[in-house]
Amino acid sequence: MSEFHWISWLQPTLAAHEQRMRLTSGVTPWPSADHGRLITAPGDDTAVMHVGHGDLLLAADMLMDGVHFDLGTTPPHLVGRKALAVNLSDLAAMAGAPESATVCLALPKAGGEELAKALYSGLLPLAEEYGLTIAGGDTNAWDGPLVISVAITGRAHPRGSVRRSGAVAGDWICVTGTLGGSILGHHLSFTPRLREAWQLHRDYGLHAMLDLSDGLAGDLRHILRASGVGARLDAAALPISQAARRLAAGQPDPVDAARQHALNDGEDFELCFTLPEAAAQRLLAAQPLPGVPISKIGEVTAAKGLVWQGGSAVAAGGWQHMF
Amino acid sequence: MSEFHWISWLQPTLAAHEQRMRLTSGVTPWPSADHGRLITAPGDDTAVMHVGHGDLLLAADMLMDGVHFDLGTTPPHLVGRKALAVNLSDLAAMAGAPESATVCLALPKAGGEELAKALYSGLLPLAEEYGLTIAGGDTNAWDGPLVISVAITGRAHPRGSVRRSGAVAGDWICVTGTLGGSILGHHLSFTPRLREAWQLHRDYGLHAMLDLSDGLAGDLRHILRASGVGARLDAAALPISQAARRLAAGQPDPVDAARQHALNDGEDFELCFTLPEAAAQRLLAAQPLPGVPISKIGEVTAAKGLVWQGGSAVAAGGWQHMF
C-alpha cells in the first residue's frame, strides 16, 4: 500500500485513541488533569503535546540501509549525521527548538562496534551545533542490515508552533535555498533549517510551514490539504539548484527537466512556508538569512487545487513510500 | 563486543558531549538558559532532562524480529504490545508517569499493512491503560525483517525520579512479583509496573530502583555499581515463579535450578528497589499492591560485591547482548 493510504488509516485510528483517553482520564494514580495531550493531528512534522508549562514537540524517524542510505557507498558518519538531521529538520518545520534525542541502533554483527562509533562521530557534532542533548537510546546487534532510529524532543517557539494547517488565501508561499538534485550529495550534507525557521517565525510571523522531504509538489499539497486552500505556483520563480541543473543537462529540454527536479525530487530539507503578503514583502526585501536565499514561489488561493500561474494543474508528483 | 563494553564507551562519550554543550550555550537563537539539560548519567532506565518546569523523562527501545521476538511463533499484536510495554517498564523504573510515545516501523514488504495494523491493535490498548498518547512516528517498508522502535516521554514523580544511584548501606532490597521463566510467556504479557512504582515511591520513599530486564543478578549489580555499595542476598527469599519451577522440574536439583532461573533469566520486568529498613518493614507488613507480592530479597552493604548471606559470591549472570 502507499504511505498516504497508511496515513489515512493511522490518523483516524490515533484520533480515536486520543479521544478514548480523554474519556478515561482519572484511571491512573498520577494526576491526569495536567497530563500531556496531543494538540496537533497526527501527520504534522512533529507532534505537539500540551504538558502544562509550554508545549513539548516530539518526532521520530527511522532510516534503513538500502532504503534511505547505502552503507556500501556512504561513509557511516554521514549516515549518523543524516539520521539526526532529518529529525532536526522536522523540528525546524514547526519553528521549534531542539532539546533531547534518543538513538536506537540495530547493528550488523560484523563490525558493529566500529560502525556504531562512526555513526556517533557524525551525529554528536551536529547535535552540539544546535544545543541538542543525546540523552540515551538502545544499541542492538543482529544478522540484518543497519537500522537507525532517532526520536527527538523540543520546545515550541514563543510565538507558537507553525503547523501545516495555518495557510490562508492571499498568503505568499516561499522556500529557503534551492531545490532538486539532492541525490547528488545534499541529502547527506544538508543544514537543518532550525536557526532559519526560528528567526523567520520570530521576525515575520509564519502561517504554515513544513520541511521539503518528499518533493515540493507533493509536500506543498500537504499544507494545502491541511489548510483547506489551494495555490498558484510561478514556474519561473522556482529556485533551481546547481545539482538539479547538472542532472538535467543531458535532457532534450534541460530547462524543463531541471524544473521537474526542483518540483519533484525528495530530500531537499529546505523550508516551505506561507505568510501574509505584507510580511512576505518585508522578508523578501530584507533577505535576512546569510547565504540562504528566500524565494517567493506562489500564492495561496481560496480555490482548492495546485495550479500554475496560467491555470493548468501542477502534475501530481513527489516521493511516496510504498509498503 | 559486549553491551557493557559498548556502554563503557558510550557513557563517557555522551558525558563529554553534554559538557561541550554546557560550554557552548548561547550559540543558538533560542534561549539556552532554560534549555533542557541532562540530569542523569546515560545508563539509567530513562534519561531525565531538566526542562524548566518539571523534569522530562525520555527512553527508547528497539525490538527486532528474530532477536527480541519471533514473528513465526508470536501473534503480532503481542509484539506491538511488548514494544510499548518495555518502554513503559523503563518509565516505571524511575517511578515516572507516561505522557507520549512515537512508534517507528520497518515493515517487511509482504503483508506490511496487515502486520502494521496488528502491531497497533496490541499497542494502543496498552497505551490507553496508562494514559499514554501515541503521538506519531515513522512507517517504512523494506526487504528485511520487522523492526519496531518506540520512544517514550514522561514526567517525573513529585518526590523525584528514582535512579539507580540512590541505594545506601542498610537499605533493604525488595522485588515485586515472582521471578524467572519469562520465556514461557510472561515476556509477552507482563504488566509494566507503572502504577505500582508510582504508589510505592509516593508512600514509602524509594532510594534506588530499576526494572528487571536482564536478570536479577546482573541488574542488581547496576544499582550496586551506580550507588557505590554492595549487597547480601537471601537465597531462600527469592520469589520464584511457577514458570521457573516448570523449567526446573526435570533438572537433577530442581530447587537450585529454579533459583538459578529466578536469579538469571531475563525479561521479568518486575521492579527491584531499595528503601530504608523502617519503610521496608512498613511496606512488607502492608503488602499494599493487590495481586502483586513484595518480597525482601536482601540488604545493601557498605562492603562492595554481591554475596549470599553465608558470604559466598553470587556468580556473575544475567543476559548480555553481544554485538
Interface residues (C-beta under 8 A of the other chain):
Chain A: M1 E3 H5 W6 W9 L10 T13 L14 H17 E18 R20 M21 T24 S25 V27 T28 P29 W30 S32 H35 G36 R37 L38 P42 T46 A47 M49 V51 G52 H53 G54 L56 L58 A59 A60 D61 M62 M64 G66 V67 A97 E99 S100 T102 V103 C104 L105 A106 L107 K109 G112 E113 A116 K117 Y120 L124 A127 E128 E129 Y130 G131 L132 T133 I134 A135 G136 G137 D138 T139 N140 A141 W142 D143 G144 P145 V147 S149 A151 T153 R155 H157 L194 R195 W198 Q199 R202 H321 M322 F323
Chain B: M1 E3 H5 W6 W9 L10 T13 L14 H17 E18 R20 M21 T24 S25 V27 T28 P29 W30 S32 H35 G36 R37 L38 P42 T46 A47 M49 V51 G52 H53 G54 L56 L58 A59 A60 D61 M62 M64 G66 V67 H68 A97 E99 S100 T102 V103 C104 L105 A106 L107 K109 G112 E113 A116 K117 Y120 L124 A127 E128 E129 Y130 G131 T133 I134 A135 G136 G137 D138 T139 N140 A141 W142 D143 G144 P145 V147 S149 A151 T153 R155 H157 L194 R195 W198 Q199 R202 H321 M322 F323
